[in-house]
Amino acid sequence: MKVDNRVTWSGVRKVGVGYSIVWKKEEVAKFSGGIGPRADIFDAEMLALALIVRRCTRFAKSHNILRIHIFSDNLAAVRIINKCSPHAAQYASILFRKEAHTFLQGNARRSIVVQWIPGHSKIEGNERADKLANAGLDSRPTPFFNRTATWAKCRATQRAAKSWGRLWAEHPHSKTVQKHIPRPPALKLHPIFQNPSIPRSVSSRLIHVMTGHGCFGEYKARMPFINGSAKCQCGDPNQTIPHLLFHCPLAEDSRKLLFEAAPDLNPATLFGTPKGLEAVAKFIYHSGIGLYK
């Protein structure tokens, strides 16, 4: 048994669901349909699992089948479908548990396995479910709800991101931000902050350097509630971020890391490329700049 889903837009959002049930190498049941514009991929995957387990258990009872094996290429759905804890597609879990547990309680020898398989790997059952899900996009949708929680959350995120982008474009930014954050912020975390080899003490100071808000002399001097001098430990009267990155003699040995990534020490390269940001992170680690003192 294989489930799948597809989402597409043709002016109107469409969500398709499809599954195929195979017994003794023959397809004995299938489903292809749409679930309306106010649903999401996760809804489709979860609902497909709930629908297929209902169809499978009924077929298994009528044919004295003890074992049901369901495959899905959505790992999140596989992990959460049998959980009763609150989550975005809890309605599907309730339907799934009702059908599955009723079937299992009828005979101690019965079993149901829900297993993840990789998508787009030319697995025969997977390809069949793909076609059924695609066909569901063209069918008349059957909305199970006016809107799902998953869709509503996705919609809210999209609106917030759009508003955030507009505010970012309309408001002025400091010279530090203009140089160190060359692109507008995005919802997806930059790979540099997902690198497990970079300690959090370094990634947090990298953000301080990028925004200009951190344990730096210039910043402390502008904030009356922070005790500290604007003077750098090297003797320079104003400890700015450019001074720490490019001029401070105390960080001379660590500065070679920056030269390796950008021989001209161009901020556009250092802060606008993954290689450059990684070099800045290493520089922060080796030089110790930005530590609270």
CORMO-V787962 format. One record per residue. N is the residue number from 0. RES is the residue in one letter. PHI is phi as a letter, one per 20 degrees, with the letter a starting at -180 (999 if undefined). OMEGA is omega in radians with two decimals (NA if undefined). BURIAL is + if it has 24 or more other ideal C-beta (glycine too) atoms within 12 Angstrom, else -. Layout:
N_RES_PHI_OMEGA_BURIAL ; N_RES_PHI_OMEGA_BURIAL
//
This chain:
0_M_999_-3.08_+ ; 1_K_c_3.10_+ ; 2_V_d_3.09_+ ; 3_D_b_3.13_+ ; 4_N_b_3.06_+ ; 5_R_b_3.06_+ ; 6_V_c_3.12_+ ; 7_T_b_3.10_- ; 8_W_c_2.98_- ; 9_S_c_-2.98_- ; 10_G_n_3.11_- ; 11_V_c_3.13_- ; 12_R_f_3.12_+ ; 13_K_c_3.11_+ ; 14_V_c_-3.12_+ ; 15_G_d_3.13_+ ; 16_V_c_3.09_+ ; 17_G_b_3.02_+ ; 18_Y_b_3.13_+ ; 19_S_c_3.12_+ ; 20_I_d_-3.09_+ ; 21_V_d_3.07_+ ; 22_W_c_-3.10_- ; 23_K_l_3.07_- ; 24_K_m_3.10_- ; 25_E_c_3.09_- ; 26_E_f_-3.08_- ; 27_V_d_3.11_- ; 28_A_a_3.11_+ ; 29_K_b_3.09_+ ; 30_F_b_3.09_+ ; 31_S_b_-3.11_+ ; 32_G_a_3.10_+ ; 33_G_d_-3.10_+ ; 34_I_c_3.02_+ ; 35_G_n_-3.04_+ ; 36_P_f_-3.08_+ ; 37_R_d_3.07_+ ; 38_A_c_-3.08_+ ; 39_D_c_-3.11_+ ; 40_I_g_-3.11_+ ; 41_F_f_3.07_+ ; 42_D_g_-3.12_+ ; 43_A_f_-3.13_+ ; 44_E_f_-3.10_+ ; 45_M_f_3.14_+ ; 46_L_f_3.11_+ ; 47_A_f_3.11_+ ; 48_L_f_3.12_+ ; 49_A_f_-3.13_+ ; 50_L_f_-3.08_+ ; 51_I_f_3.14_+ ; 52_V_f_3.08_+ ; 53_R_f_3.14_+ ; 54_R_f_-3.11_+ ; 55_C_f_-3.10_+ ; 56_T_f_3.12_+ ; 57_R_f_3.10_- ; 58_F_f_-3.12_+ ; 59_A_f_3.14_+ ; 60_K_f_-3.09_- ; 61_S_f_-3.12_- ; 62_H_d_3.10_- ; 63_N_l_3.10_- ; 64_I_e_-3.07_+ ; 65_L_e_-3.03_- ; 66_R_d_3.09_- ; 67_I_c_-3.13_+ ; 68_H_c_-3.10_- ; 69_I_d_-3.14_+ ; 70_F_d_3.08_+ ; 71_S_b_3.13_+ ; 72_D_e_3.07_+ ; 73_N_d_-3.04_+ ; 74_L_f_-3.13_- ; 75_A_f_3.14_- ; 76_A_f_3.13_+ ; 77_V_f_-3.08_+ ; 78_R_f_-2.96_- ; 79_I_d_-3.00_+ ; 80_I_g_-3.09_+ ; 81_N_e_-3.12_+ ; 82_K_e_-3.14_- ; 83_C_e_3.11_- ; 84_S_f_-3.11_- ; 85_P_g_3.03_- ; 86_H_b_-2.97_+ ; 87_A_f_-3.11_+ ; 88_A_d_-3.07_+ ; 89_Q_f_3.13_+ ; 90_Y_g_-3.14_+ ; 91_A_f_3.11_+ ; 92_S_f_3.12_+ ; 93_I_f_3.10_- ; 94_L_f_-3.13_+ ; 95_F_f_-3.09_+ ; 96_R_f_-3.13_+ ; 97_K_f_-3.11_- ; 98_E_f_-3.07_+ ; 99_A_f_-3.08_+ ; 100_H_f_3.07_- ; 101_T_f_3.12_- ; 102_F_f_-3.09_+ ; 103_L_f_-3.12_+ ; 104_Q_f_-3.12_- ; 105_G_f_-3.12_- ; 106_N_a_-3.09_- ; 107_A_f_-3.11_- ; 108_R_e_-3.13_- ; 109_R_f_3.11_- ; 110_S_b_3.06_- ; 111_I_c_3.10_+ ; 112_V_d_3.04_- ; 113_V_d_-2.98_+ ; 114_Q_c_3.06_+ ; 115_W_e_3.00_+ ; 116_I_c_-3.14_+ ; 117_P_f_3.11_- ; 118_G_e_3.09_+ ; 119_H_l_-3.14_- ; 120_S_d_3.11_- ; 121_K_m_3.01_- ; 122_I_f_-2.96_- ; 123_E_g_-3.13_- ; 124_G_f_3.13_+ ; 125_N_f_3.12_+ ; 126_E_f_3.12_- ; 127_R_f_3.13_+ ; 128_A_f_3.08_+ ; 129_D_g_-3.12_+ ; 130_K_f_3.13_+ ; 131_L_f_3.11_+ ; 132_A_f_3.10_+ ; 133_N_f_3.11_+ ; 134_A_f_3.13_+ ; 135_G_f_3.12_+ ; 136_L_f_-3.09_+ ; 137_D_e_-3.13_- ; 138_S_e_3.11_- ; 139_R_f_-3.06_- ; 140_P_f_3.06_+ ; 141_T_d_-3.11_- ; 142_P_f_3.10_- ; 143_F_f_3.10_+ ; 144_F_b_3.05_- ; 145_N_f_3.06_- ; 146_R_a_3.14_- ; 147_T_e_3.12_+ ; 148_A_f_3.13_+ ; 149_T_f_3.12_+ ; 150_W_f_-3.11_+ ; 151_A_f_3.12_- ; 152_K_f_3.12_- ; 153_C_f_3.13_+ ; 154_R_f_3.14_- ; 155_A_f_3.12_- ; 156_T_f_3.13_- ; 157_Q_f_3.13_- ; 158_R_f_3.13_- ; 159_A_f_3.14_- ; 160_A_f_3.12_- ; 161_K_f_3.12_- ; 162_S_f_3.12_- ; 163_W_f_3.14_- ; 164_G_f_3.13_- ; 165_R_f_3.12_- ; 166_L_f_3.13_- ; 167_W_f_-3.10_- ; 168_A_f_-3.05_- ; 169_E_e_-3.03_- ; 170_H_e_3.11_- ; 171_P_f_3.14_- ; 172_H_c_3.12_- ; 173_S_f_3.11_- ; 174_K_f_3.12_- ; 175_T_f_-3.14_+ ; 176_V_f_3.13_+ ; 177_Q_f_-3.12_- ; 178_K_e_-2.98_+ ; 179_H_e_3.08_+ ; 180_I_c_-3.03_+ ; 181_P_f_-3.13_- ; 182_R_d_3.11_- ; 183_P_g_3.09_- ; 184_P_g_-3.13_- ; 185_A_c_3.12_- ; 186_L_f_-3.13_- ; 187_K_e_-3.12_- ; 188_L_f_3.13_- ; 189_H_f_-3.12_+ ; 190_P_g_-3.11_- ; 191_I_f_-3.13_+ ; 192_F_e_3.04_- ; 193_Q_d_-3.12_- ; 194_N_f_-3.08_- ; 195_P_f_-3.13_- ; 196_S_e_3.14_- ; 197_I_e_-3.13_+ ; 198_P_f_3.14_- ; 199_R_f_3.11_- ; 200_S_f_3.11_- ; 201_V_e_-3.12_+ ; 202_S_f_3.10_+ ; 203_S_f_3.11_- ; 204_R_f_3.04_+ ; 205_L_f_3.07_+ ; 206_I_f_3.10_+ ; 207_H_f_3.14_+ ; 208_V_f_-3.11_+ ; 209_M_f_-3.10_+ ; 210_T_e_-3.08_+ ; 211_G_n_-3.14_+ ; 212_H_d_-3.11_- ; 213_G_a_-3.09_+ ; 214_C_e_3.12_+ ; 215_F_c_-3.08_+ ; 216_G_g_-3.12_+ ; 217_E_f_-3.12_+ ; 218_Y_f_3.14_+ ; 219_K_f_-3.13_+ ; 220_A_f_-3.13_- ; 221_R_e_-3.09_- ; 222_M_d_-3.06_- ; 223_P_f_-3.12_- ; 224_F_e_3.11_- ; 225_I_d_3.10_- ; 226_N_f_3.11_- ; 227_G_q_-3.12_- ; 228_S_d_3.07_- ; 229_A_f_-3.06_- ; 230_K_f_3.10_- ; 231_C_e_3.13_+ ; 232_Q_f_3.13_- ; 233_C_f_-3.14_- ; 234_G_o_3.11_- ; 235_D_f_-3.06_- ; 236_P_f_-3.10_- ; 237_N_c_-3.11_- ; 238_Q_e_3.10_+ ; 239_T_e_3.10_+ ; 240_I_f_3.06_+ ; 241_P_g_3.11_+ ; 242_H_f_-3.13_+ ; 243_L_f_-3.09_+ ; 244_L_f_-2.91_+ ; 245_F_d_-2.98_+ ; 246_H_c_-3.02_- ; 247_C_f_-3.13_+ ; 248_P_f_-3.14_- ; 249_L_f_3.14_- ; 250_A_d_-3.06_+ ; 251_E_g_-3.10_- ; 252_D_f_-3.12_- ; 253_S_f_-3.04_+ ; 254_R_f_3.12_+ ; 255_K_f_3.10_- ; 256_L_f_3.10_+ ; 257_L_f_3.13_+ ; 258_F_f_3.14_- ; 259_E_f_-3.14_- ; 260_A_e_-3.12_+ ; 261_A_b_-3.10_+ ; 262_P_g_3.12_- ; 263_D_e_-3.13_- ; 264_L_l_3.14_+ ; 265_N_f_3.13_- ; 266_P_g_3.13_+ ; 267_A_f_3.10_- ; 268_T_e_-3.08_+ ; 269_L_f_-3.07_+ ; 270_F_d_-3.11_+ ; 271_G_d_3.14_- ; 272_T_c_3.10_- ; 273_P_g_3.13_- ; 274_K_f_3.14_- ; 275_G_f_3.14_+ ; 276_L_f_3.09_+ ; 277_E_f_3.10_+ ; 278_A_f_3.11_+ ; 279_V_f_3.11_+ ; 280_A_f_3.10_+ ; 281_K_f_3.11_+ ; 282_F_f_3.12_+ ; 283_I_f_-3.12_+ ; 284_Y_f_-3.06_+ ; 285_H_f_-3.10_- ; 286_S_e_-3.13_+ ; 287_G_m_-3.11_- ; 288_I_f_3.07_+ ; 289_G_n_3.11_+ ; 290_L_f_-3.14_- ; 291_Y_f_-3.14_- ; 292_K_c_NA_-
//
